[in-house]
Amino acid sequence: MISKCRCGPEGTTTFLCGMNVRFLTPAFLLLACAALLPYASLAQSAVPDWMYMLEGSYTGNATRPEDPAGNPVSLSGKRNGKEDGFVLQWLEQRSDGSVREHLEMWKTGTDNRVEVTVIEDSKPRTETWFHSSSAASKGTLARGSEWQGRPALLRRTFERTPGALRCTESINLGDGAWTIVRVLTLNEAAKAP
């Protein structure tokens, strides 16, 4: 039976059959923080809404300014097992007929970061991207790097339209102008019956 709450000695409250409970002790605060920590880390590493557009199979074309005809490309994206990112498999047929294949493992982190581990030719490399201007149908990743031996900002913009996905890769060499270096235009692959 719950009795009326009444203030007891300083820092205690009497309730539930007259038991004295000290609420603001260091042990209580530590226990409360430990209990809430898993929820806080889930909120910090939550996958942004726009990233779910990467889930599925797509086929299309990758074009560059110097090669407007482009090359066939395909993307297969799945959520990772921890539900904090995606695994992407890219296949691109080059103009010489060879096929370039690489995997990207995306993991969301804190402070709008996305850790991308790229595995190509059995060699992994990790890149840190920052996502911004996110909406359910559009997301942008950016990071500092180099382009043809010069410092540069790289930007990847993903846009989802019904039945299609478009990825635009751009560079900024420090002059404030963004130059498109590659565009991937992908359509959803037909699902098997």
C-alpha positions as CSV (number, residue, x, y, z in Angstrom):
1,M,0.0,0.0,0.0
2,I,1.3,3.5,-0.9
3,S,1.3,5.9,1.9
4,K,1.1,9.7,1.4
5,C,4.5,11.2,0.4
6,R,6.0,13.3,3.1
7,C,9.4,14.8,3.4
8,G,11.7,13.0,5.8
9,P,15.2,13.9,6.8
10,E,17.1,16.1,4.3
11,G,17.6,14.3,1.0
12,T,15.1,11.5,1.6
13,T,11.4,10.9,0.8
14,T,9.1,8.6,2.6
15,F,6.8,6.4,0.6
16,L,5.9,2.8,0.0
17,C,5.2,1.5,3.5
18,G,7.4,4.1,5.2
19,M,10.8,3.1,3.5
20,N,13.3,5.9,3.3
21,V,15.0,6.2,-0.1
22,R,17.8,8.6,-0.8
23,F,17.3,9.7,-4.5
24,L,20.3,11.9,-5.3
25,T,23.1,9.8,-4.0
26,P,26.2,9.2,-6.2
27,A,25.4,5.5,-6.5
28,F,21.8,6.3,-7.7
29,L,23.1,8.7,-10.3
30,L,25.7,6.3,-11.5
31,L,23.1,3.5,-11.8
32,A,20.7,5.8,-13.7
33,C,23.4,6.8,-16.2
34,A,24.5,3.3,-16.7
35,A,20.9,2.2,-17.4
36,L,20.4,5.0,-19.9
37,L,23.7,4.7,-21.7
38,P,22.6,2.0,-24.3
39,Y,19.7,4.3,-25.3
40,A,22.0,7.3,-25.7
41,S,24.5,5.4,-27.9
42,L,21.6,4.1,-30.1
43,A,20.4,7.7,-30.6
44,Q,23.9,8.9,-31.5
45,S,24.6,6.1,-34.0
46,A,21.2,5.9,-35.6
47,V,21.2,5.5,-39.3
48,P,20.0,8.7,-41.1
49,D,16.7,8.3,-42.9
50,W,18.3,9.0,-46.3
51,M,20.7,6.1,-46.0
52,Y,17.9,3.5,-46.3
53,M,17.6,4.4,-50.0
54,L,20.9,2.4,-50.4
55,E,19.1,-0.8,-49.5
56,G,18.3,-3.0,-52.5
57,S,19.7,-3.8,-55.9
58,Y,20.3,-1.3,-58.7
59,T,21.7,-1.3,-62.2
60,G,22.6,1.6,-64.4
61,N,25.4,3.7,-65.8
62,A,28.4,5.7,-64.5
63,T,29.4,8.7,-66.6
64,R,32.3,11.1,-66.4
65,P,32.7,14.5,-68.2
66,E,35.4,12.9,-70.3
67,D,33.3,9.8,-71.0
68,P,29.6,10.8,-71.4
69,A,28.7,7.3,-72.8
70,G,29.8,5.8,-69.5
71,N,30.1,2.3,-68.2
72,P,27.6,-0.2,-66.8
73,V,27.5,-0.3,-63.0
74,S,25.5,-2.2,-60.4
75,L,25.0,-1.7,-56.7
76,S,23.7,-4.2,-54.1
77,G,23.1,-2.7,-50.7
78,K,22.1,-4.4,-47.4
79,R,21.8,-3.3,-43.8
80,N,24.6,-4.6,-41.6
81,G,23.9,-6.9,-38.7
82,K,24.2,-4.2,-36.1
83,E,21.6,-2.0,-37.8
84,D,24.0,1.0,-37.7
85,G,25.1,1.0,-41.3
86,F,25.1,-0.7,-44.6
87,V,27.2,-3.0,-46.8
88,L,27.4,-2.0,-50.4
89,Q,28.8,-4.1,-53.3
90,W,29.7,-2.1,-56.4
91,L,30.5,-3.6,-59.8
92,E,31.6,-1.4,-62.7
93,Q,32.5,-2.6,-66.1
94,R,35.4,-0.5,-67.5
95,S,35.9,0.6,-71.1
96,D,38.5,-2.1,-71.6
97,G,36.0,-4.8,-70.6
98,S,37.4,-5.6,-67.2
99,V,35.2,-5.4,-64.1
100,R,36.0,-3.3,-61.1
101,E,34.5,-4.7,-57.9
102,H,34.7,-3.2,-54.4
103,L,32.8,-3.4,-51.1
104,E,32.0,-0.5,-48.9
105,M,31.0,-1.0,-45.3
106,W,29.2,2.1,-43.9
107,K,28.9,2.6,-40.2
108,T,27.2,5.6,-38.7
109,G,28.9,7.3,-35.7
110,T,28.5,10.4,-33.7
111,D,28.8,14.0,-34.8
112,N,27.3,13.2,-38.3
113,R,30.2,10.9,-39.1
114,V,30.0,7.9,-41.4
115,E,33.0,5.6,-41.3
116,V,33.4,4.0,-44.8
117,T,35.7,1.0,-45.1
118,V,36.4,0.3,-48.7
119,I,37.8,-3.1,-49.7
120,E,39.3,-3.4,-53.1
121,D,41.8,-5.9,-54.3
122,S,41.6,-7.5,-50.8
123,K,43.0,-4.3,-49.3
124,P,40.9,-2.3,-46.8
125,R,41.1,1.5,-46.4
126,T,38.9,3.5,-44.0
127,E,37.6,7.0,-44.8
128,T,35.6,9.3,-42.5
129,W,32.8,11.2,-44.2
130,F,30.5,13.7,-42.7
131,H,26.8,13.7,-43.7
132,S,24.8,16.8,-44.0
133,S,21.7,18.2,-45.8
134,S,19.8,15.0,-45.1
135,A,16.2,14.4,-46.1
136,A,14.5,11.1,-46.6
137,S,15.1,11.3,-50.4
138,K,18.5,13.0,-50.4
139,G,21.7,12.8,-48.5
140,T,25.2,14.3,-48.9
141,L,28.5,13.0,-47.7
142,A,31.7,15.2,-47.7
143,R,35.3,14.8,-46.6
144,G,38.7,16.3,-47.2
145,S,41.1,14.4,-49.4
146,E,43.2,15.0,-52.5
147,W,42.4,15.0,-56.2
148,Q,45.2,14.4,-58.8
149,G,47.8,15.4,-56.2
150,R,46.1,18.5,-55.0
151,P,44.1,19.0,-51.7
152,A,40.4,18.9,-52.3
153,L,37.0,18.5,-50.8
154,L,35.0,15.5,-52.0
155,R,31.3,15.3,-52.0
156,R,28.9,12.4,-52.8
157,T,25.2,13.3,-53.1
158,F,22.6,10.5,-53.2
159,E,19.1,11.3,-54.5
160,R,16.2,8.9,-54.5
161,T,13.4,9.2,-57.0
162,P,10.6,6.6,-57.6
163,G,12.4,3.5,-58.9
164,A,15.8,5.1,-59.3
165,L,18.9,6.3,-57.4
166,R,21.3,9.0,-58.5
167,C,24.8,9.5,-57.0
168,T,26.8,12.6,-58.0
169,E,30.4,12.8,-57.0
170,S,32.0,16.3,-57.0
171,I,35.2,18.0,-56.0
172,N,36.2,21.4,-54.8
173,L,39.8,22.4,-55.2
174,G,39.6,25.3,-52.8
175,D,38.2,27.9,-55.2
176,G,34.7,27.5,-54.0
177,A,33.4,25.9,-57.2
178,W,32.1,22.3,-57.2
179,T,33.0,20.3,-60.3
180,I,31.1,17.1,-61.1
181,V,33.6,14.2,-61.7
182,R,31.2,11.3,-61.9
183,V,27.4,10.6,-62.0
184,L,25.9,7.2,-61.3
185,T,22.3,6.9,-62.6
186,L,20.8,3.6,-61.2
187,N,17.4,2.0,-61.6
188,E,16.0,-0.6,-59.2
189,A,16.7,-4.1,-60.4
190,A,13.7,-6.2,-61.2
191,K,12.8,-8.5,-58.4
192,A,12.8,-12.2,-59.1
193,P,9.3,-13.8,-59.2
